[in-house]
Amino acid sequence: MFGFAILKHLGENNPEREFYVYERNPEVFESLKNKRENPYFFKWVKLPENISFENNIEENIWEYDLIIVAIPAQFVVTSVAHFKEKLKSWVTILNLSKWINNKSLQTIWEWLEAKLAWVDYNYAVLSGGMIAGELVEEKILWADIAINNREVWEKLETLFQSENLKINLTKASTKSVELFGALKNITAMSIWYYMWKWLAYSSLGYYLCKLLEEEKELIKILGWGEYFEFSDYSLGWDIVATCFWNSRNRYLWELLGKWNSAEKALEVMKAENKTAEWYYTLAAVAKMIDRKEWFEEIKKLVNILY
């Protein structure tokens, strides 16, 4: 869903450029190629003509200067690492998903660094209050792009920046932005828990502050300094969007309330071709805070799920 929204935006925002798309699902690929539409989402939307479709990524991936990875977080590293021998020197890999590996407790950036040892590449992550439906409908949105190469960031800004999408070069590191993007989902889910308990909005504000403090401590545990700015789009804006809009992460929490079973809720989402990354992130966080006395709000979520 989000990959399709980004693709539409990039094609329309850069009519002079050509974008090549690879999709491993045969049904989706054929629909994109023959009808220029997604078979599951936004069926009234057609992709622009400067989008081409690539069915042999193995042969041609060495040609690309920029690879945008728009797939579920748990598959990003293995998918990119599969092509590491064929990647162009100093290719830019732009990742659109965030998570914390529930075994190694690494972010995608850290995990990829280990898998792509000895490969020269630039890594960037895009994060913010970006809902796929709003991007398709050309609502005003904001996003951070984190990368340690200013020249490459300027090129990415040119590709993405438009009248409705504002791009910021964040001061935060790629790891911090990935942590913000992953952890804010847990904050949003806790707020939804309290909303369903019919707490007053002032109470929600109190619990939001408590959760932000717990997130800040989680980032310290993960060894990434003191940087924690609610004004970053990848943290504050994304929390608001996830809490109060019809996001996938909110939807999973609603299903949990309906079915009272994580297994059943995930089954329903899979049938609808949707994923919610916070479920996997929470498993990693549960491992991090095990036997620690603090983190009472996050522990409430862990107890509800597990």
N, C-alpha and C positions, 0 to 999 in steps of 0.2 A: 504493500500500500504506500509506504513512505518512499520507496525507491521509484515507484511510478510517478508520484507527485514531484519528486526532485527532477526526474527525467523530463517531464512536461515543462517545468520551470526553466531548466537549463536550455532546452531546445528553443523555447520561445524567447528567452532572454539573450540568446546568442545565435541569431538566424544565419550568420555567416560561417558558423562552425558546424562540423558534423560530429555526431555522437554515435558510438557503436555500443550496442546492448547485447549482453549475454544473459540468458535465462535458462536454467537447467530443466525446469518444469515444461514438458512438451506442450501441454495445453495452453499455458500462459504464453510460451514462445510463439506458437502458431497464431494466437489471437493478437499479439502485439505486431507480428509481422504482416498478417493478412488483413486485419481490421484496424490496426493501430489503436487498439483499446485493451484495457485490462478485463479479463473475463469475470473477475470477482468484484472489483471496486471501480467506482466512477465510470460507469458504462456510458455515460453521456459525453465523456471526454475523449477526444482523439489526439494522438501524439502528432507533433508537427513533422513536416516532411524531411527535416534535416536529421531525423533519427533513423539509423540503419541497424540491422539486426545481424548479430554475429553468432553463427552456430559452430564455429571451430576455434574456440579461444586458445586451445593448445598451440596451434600453428601461428597465430597472429599476435599473441600478447606481448611479444618482444618489441612490437612497433609503438606501443602506447607510452606517452609521456605522463599521463594521468590515469589512474585507475580508481574509480569511485566504488567503494564496497558497500552495497545496500542489501545486506542479508542478516538473518538473525545472529546476534552477537556470538553465540557459542560456536558458530561455524566460520567466523572471520579468519582466525589465525590459520587453521588447517587448510582453508581454501587458498589463501594467499601463499602460504608456504609450499603448497603443491607446485607452484609455478616459479619458485625462487631461482631455479637455474636458467629460466628464460626471460626474466625481467630485464628491461632496459636499464642501463646504468643511470642512477639518480632519478629513477621513476618516482613520482609522487603518489603515495597511497593515501587516499582520503576515506576515512572510516566514518560511517554514519550511526554506528551503534555503540553502546556503552555497557559494560558489565564488570563484575569482579568474579574471576574464576573460583568456584566453590571448593576446589581442591588445592590449587597453588596460591590462592588469594592474590593473584596478579590481575592487573588491568590488561586490556587488549594490547596496549602499547608495550607493556613489559613483556608479555607473552610473545609478541611478534618479534621484539628485539632478540630474544633467545633463538627463535626459529629461523630468523633471517641473518644470523651471524655471518659476517664477511660479505654481505650484499650491500651495495651503496644505494641508499634510497632516502627519500624524505617521507616523514609520516605526519599526517594531519588528522584532526578530528573536528567534526562539525557538531555543535550541540546548542540547543536553545529551546524556547517555547514554540516549537514548530509542530503543529498538528497537520497531518497529511491533508485532511479535508480543507483546512483553511488555506494551505498553500495552493491547492488546486483551484480554490475559489478566489485566489488573489487577494486575500485579506492581508493586512499589514502584520508582518512578523519580524522577529529579531533573532539573530543567532551569533554565537561565537565560533570562530575558527582558531584553533590552537595549533601552532607550528613554530619551530625555532628558526625558520628561514624566512626573513622578511620579504625577499624577492618573490619566493613562491607564494607567500600569503597574498601579495598584491595581485598575482595572477589569478588565484582562487577568488579573491574579492571581485575581480572583474567578471569572472564567470557567473558568480552567484548574486552579486548586488543588483537590485532593481528598485523600482518605485515602491514595491510592496515588501521586499525582503531586504532588511538592513543587516549588514555583516560587520562584526566587530573583531578587531585583533585583540584578544584577551591577554592580560598580563599573566594569567595562570598557565601552568605547564600543561602539556597534553595529558599527563597522568592526572593532574588536578581536575581538569575538565571532564575526563572520563569518570572520575570518582564523583564529581558533582552530578553528572548525568545519571549515574547508577544509584547513588544514595538518595537523590531527591524523590525517586519513585517510592522508596520506603516511607519517607516523610508524608508524601501524598496519600499513601495507603492508610497510614495511621490517622490522618485527618478524616478520611472517609469513614473509618471505624467509629470515630467520635461523632461524626455527623449522623450516622445511623443510630447512635444512642441519644439523639436529639439534644445534644449539648448546645448551649447558647454560643453565639459567634465570639463573644469575649473569651469563653473557655477554649474555643478552637484556637484563638490567637495565643493563649497561654501554652497549649500543647504544641503548637507550631514552634514556639521559641524553645521549648524543652527539647524537641526533636532536633532542631538545628544545632543546639549545644552537643547533643549526642553524636550527630554527624561530624561535627568539628573534631571531637575526640577520636572518632573512627579514623579520620584522615591522619591524625597524629600517630595512631597505632600502626597505620600502614606506612609510616615513615616519610611523610611528604610535607614537612614544615608547617608553617602557621597560616599560609594563604587560604583565606575563606571569606569571600565577599558575596553577600547576598545580592548585590547589584549586578553580578555577572549573569548574563542571560542564561548560561548553562545551569545556573543554580536557581536564583530567585524567579526568573521569568518562567522557567520550566516547571517549577513547583506549582505556580499559579495555574499554568495551563493543564498540568496533569491532575491537579485537585478539582478543577471546576469545569473541565470540558470533557467531552465524550471520548476519552483516550482509551487505548487498549489496556493500559495498566489499571485504570479505574474499572473497566469492564470486567477484568478478572476478579477484582475484589467484590463486585456486585454478584458475580456467579458464585463466589465462595459463600456469600451470604444466602444465596438462593439454595444451593445444593449442600452446603455445609461439608464439602469434600473437595480438597485440592485436586485429587485425581479426576473427579467428574468435571470440575471447572476447566481444567486443562484439556480434557477430551472435547468439550464443547467448543473451546477456542480453536483447537486443531481442526475440527470439522468446518470451521468458518475461515480457515486459512489465516489465523491470527496468532501472534505470539506476544507474551508479556514478560519482558526481561527481568522485572523486579522479583519475580518468584525465584529465579535462580540466584539473583544477587542476595536475597534474604538468606538463602542457605549458606552463602559464604560469610555473611555478617554474623549469622548464628554461631558459626565456627569461631569467628574472631572474638566474640564476647563471652564465650563459654567460660564459666567459673569466674567471671569478673563481676564485682559487686554493683557497678553502676549500670547504665543503659536500661533503666526500667521500662521506658516506653517501647523501645525496640524489642525487648524481651516479651512484651505483651503480644506483639505481632507474631513472634516466633512460636509462642505458646498456642495461639489461635490456629496457626497452620500445622504445627507438628505435634 
